[in-house]
Amino acid sequence: MKTIDVCLTPELLHLYSLNDKTVVVVDILRATSCMVTAFAHGAERIIPIANQEECNQMRLRGYITSGERDGKKVAGFDKGNSPFEYMGTEVKGKKIAFTTTNGTLAIEKSKQAREIIIGSFLNLSSVTKHLLFSHNNILVVCAGWKGKINLEDSLFAGALVEKLKNHIEQDCDSPLVAQHLYNLAKDNMVDFLKGSSHVKRLNRLSIEKDIEFCLTPDQYTVVPRLVNNELLC
Amino acid sequence: MKTIDVCLTPELLHLYSLNDKTVVVVDILRATSCMVTAFAHGAERIIPIANQEECNQMRLRGYITSGERDGKKVAGFDKGNSPFEYMGTEVKGKKIAFTTTNGTLAIEKSKQAREIIIGSFLNLSSVTKHLLFSHNNILVVCAGWKGKINLEDSLFAGALVEKLKNHIEQDCDSPLVAQHLYNLAKDNMVDFLKGSSHVKRLNRLSIEKDIEFCLTPDQYTVVPRLVNNELLC
């Protein structure tokens, strides 16, 4: 039977073997939620980039610049980190260079994996289906917050574990922890997350609407996948 | 207000500042449970040692040798890692050199802290009281399993967070995660832990009695404390 494991922060990635895995990178608030939204609205490709300078240079090659640091839009960039900026004609047919505090770093650090896909609540069922049909073992890589774990990414990992539980064996205790948390939270995730440090941080930025949207399952069916350092759909 | 944070594995310790903290090191199955039991039964001192060779050398200085690797007693050592080996005349007045897979490493890595104490369910209330009376911020350091998180140490961290919640502010999401888990598990921790990887590993070693004992709160009132690289009470 295939296995599923959960790496609760990229700081622990060195403990996991990646070369037999499909890695699901998740940064619910808000990088991977934005990426999924952009592809659902027709973005052509997204290049995830760990540093701001490189991101700026991609402008010369026809890319929109996107991203945040500490939850806020980078000065001079075209777009920030709200999924509502990645809808409609804003992104249709566009190429996007994307940098964030945690999410793009998680992708960068996972590059040894056999396959990397992008997960969020917005495409939860499609990601689940993709994992069911693949032969690879699974590792969910939570982007966390500056190396530490966070609640929202752990909940998404738990949602995947819960949905796959009858088909896939768990490795170690992290999947179990995530699954317990998800089952505790699933009936009202917005309320459950109100105590979390990241949501408190984001509430100071007045983005309640973003949070609610990012926690809504199955808005989209796209499953973005890393091919030669770029995300495609 | 003082703060409490939880480091779910020693692999994440570099993310935390230690010099203003009381660190509570916890390795429920079974290093810190053994240490607390030994002091409650009159052990004079315990020197935690990360490697087996050094542990053996302490024999020449009048120490009992104790510890495990991968859950099993080290060949040639006087004692293994069951709390029942650390009771009565077996340990009274004795000096113990102790090495384990995860617990002693967690102590070693925490040495920059202002204070290090030893926690387990067996001395939960006494540890709680000690933390309430201290002026230091608090960091619970879970020993985990070979760098990964484990359920039982996370539960103990959650128990401390729950008991201190009205007096001490939480830092980040790890305390919140631990607290949720503990509240979910507290009415029947033995059953709750049956799905955990470590308990499955230990069950193969037939130590159900150890597990039940290690999960029983408040058997003892001792609070072991690291002084010049040795634990005293």
Interface residues (C-beta under 8 A of the other chain):
Chain A: L8 T9 E11 L12 L15 W145 K146 G147 K148 I149 N150 L151 S154 Q170 D171 C172 D173 S174 L176 V177 H180 L181 L184 G195 S196 S197 H198
Chain B: L8 T9 E11 L12 L15 W145 K146 G147 K148 I149 N150 L151 S154 Q170 D171 C172 D173 S174 L176 V177 H180 L181 L184 G195 S196 S197 H198
